[in-house]
Amino acid sequence: MRKLLVFLPLTFVLTGCPGGNPAPHPRSTFIDGNNLCFSVDRNDVLNYYTIESSKGKGYAIIAAKEKLKLSYPGSCINIKWDYGYSYAINYGLNGQKYIHEFFIDNNGRLTNLGGL
């Protein structure tokens, strides 16, 4: 009984809590005006994307597509950026998850956030 009282808590401490999915890796996208490219490498395959904006309360999804198999230049999209807001682009490229976070000031200048 005494061994069980020691062994059981030790088991919980060593196993820890189960984690969720791994966090996406920071990676830049290519933005030129309203043109957004997830990669300019023709070998990269875009799997999905979600673009969120801080306009309004919290973050709101402004564009999203799933189940894609697009390569450059087909993986580029046009998007209207509103100045003075932050954006987060979550996307899958070659089966890997990435995120690009940035702020566009009122003059249209982009500043990378999130470790880029």
C-alpha positions as CSV (number, residue, x, y, z in Angstrom):
1,M,0.0,0.0,0.0
2,R,2.8,2.4,0.9
3,K,4.5,1.8,-2.5
4,L,1.2,2.5,-4.2
5,L,0.9,5.9,-2.4
6,V,4.4,6.8,-3.6
7,F,4.2,5.3,-7.1
8,L,0.8,6.7,-8.1
9,P,1.6,10.5,-7.6
10,L,5.1,9.9,-9.1
11,T,3.5,8.5,-12.2
12,F,1.3,11.6,-12.6
13,V,4.3,13.9,-12.1
14,L,6.4,12.1,-14.7
15,T,3.8,11.8,-17.4
16,G,2.5,15.4,-17.1
17,C,-0.5,16.8,-18.8
18,P,-1.2,15.8,-22.4
19,G,-0.4,18.6,-24.8
20,G,-2.3,19.9,-27.7
21,N,-1.1,20.3,-31.3
22,P,2.3,21.9,-31.7
23,A,2.3,25.6,-32.2
24,P,2.9,26.9,-35.7
25,H,6.3,28.1,-36.6
26,P,6.8,31.8,-37.4
27,R,7.4,32.3,-41.2
28,S,7.1,35.4,-43.4
29,T,4.7,35.6,-46.3
30,F,5.4,37.9,-49.3
31,I,3.2,41.0,-49.4
32,D,3.4,43.5,-52.1
33,G,0.5,46.0,-51.9
34,N,-2.7,43.8,-52.0
35,N,-0.8,40.8,-53.4
36,L,-0.1,38.1,-50.8
37,C,2.1,35.0,-51.7
38,F,2.6,32.3,-49.2
39,S,5.8,31.1,-51.0
40,V,7.5,31.9,-54.2
41,D,9.0,28.4,-54.5
42,R,7.2,26.4,-57.1
43,N,8.0,23.2,-55.1
44,D,6.0,24.4,-52.1
45,V,2.4,23.3,-51.8
46,L,-0.1,25.5,-49.9
47,N,-2.5,23.3,-47.9
48,Y,-4.8,25.9,-46.2
49,Y,-4.8,29.5,-44.9
50,T,-6.7,31.7,-42.5
51,I,-6.2,35.4,-42.3
52,E,-7.4,37.3,-39.2
53,S,-7.6,41.0,-38.5
54,S,-7.7,43.0,-35.3
55,K,-10.3,45.2,-36.8
56,G,-13.3,45.2,-34.5
57,K,-13.4,43.2,-31.2
58,G,-10.6,40.7,-30.9
59,Y,-9.5,39.0,-34.1
60,A,-11.9,38.3,-36.9
61,I,-11.4,36.0,-39.9
62,I,-11.3,38.0,-43.1
63,A,-10.3,35.2,-45.5
64,A,-9.9,31.4,-45.2
65,K,-9.6,28.4,-47.5
66,E,-9.0,24.7,-46.6
67,K,-8.0,21.5,-48.5
68,L,-5.8,23.3,-51.0
69,K,-3.0,21.9,-53.2
70,L,-1.7,25.1,-54.7
71,S,1.8,26.0,-55.8
72,Y,3.3,29.4,-56.9
73,P,2.0,31.4,-58.6
74,G,-1.4,29.8,-57.9
75,S,-0.8,30.2,-54.2
76,C,-0.9,34.0,-54.4
77,I,-4.1,35.8,-53.5
78,N,-5.3,39.4,-53.6
79,I,-6.4,40.9,-50.2
80,K,-7.4,44.4,-49.2
81,W,-5.4,45.4,-46.1
82,D,-7.0,48.0,-43.8
83,Y,-4.3,50.3,-42.4
84,G,-3.9,50.7,-38.7
85,Y,-4.6,47.0,-37.7
86,S,-2.7,43.8,-36.8
87,Y,-3.0,40.7,-38.9
88,A,-2.3,37.0,-38.3
89,I,-1.9,34.6,-41.2
90,N,-2.1,30.9,-40.3
91,Y,-1.2,28.6,-43.2
92,G,-0.1,25.2,-44.1
93,L,2.8,24.7,-46.5
94,N,4.1,21.2,-47.4
95,G,2.2,19.7,-44.4
96,Q,3.8,22.1,-41.9
97,K,1.9,24.8,-39.9
98,Y,3.2,28.4,-40.1
99,I,2.1,31.8,-38.8
100,H,2.9,35.3,-39.9
101,E,1.9,38.1,-37.6
102,F,2.3,41.8,-38.6
103,F,0.9,45.3,-38.1
104,I,0.2,47.7,-41.0
105,D,0.4,51.3,-39.8
106,N,-1.7,54.2,-41.1
107,N,0.9,55.0,-43.7
108,G,0.9,51.4,-45.1
109,R,4.2,50.4,-43.5
110,L,4.3,46.7,-42.4
111,T,6.0,45.7,-39.2
112,N,6.5,42.0,-38.5
113,L,5.5,40.7,-35.1
114,G,5.8,37.4,-33.3
115,G,9.5,36.8,-33.5
116,L,10.2,37.6,-37.2
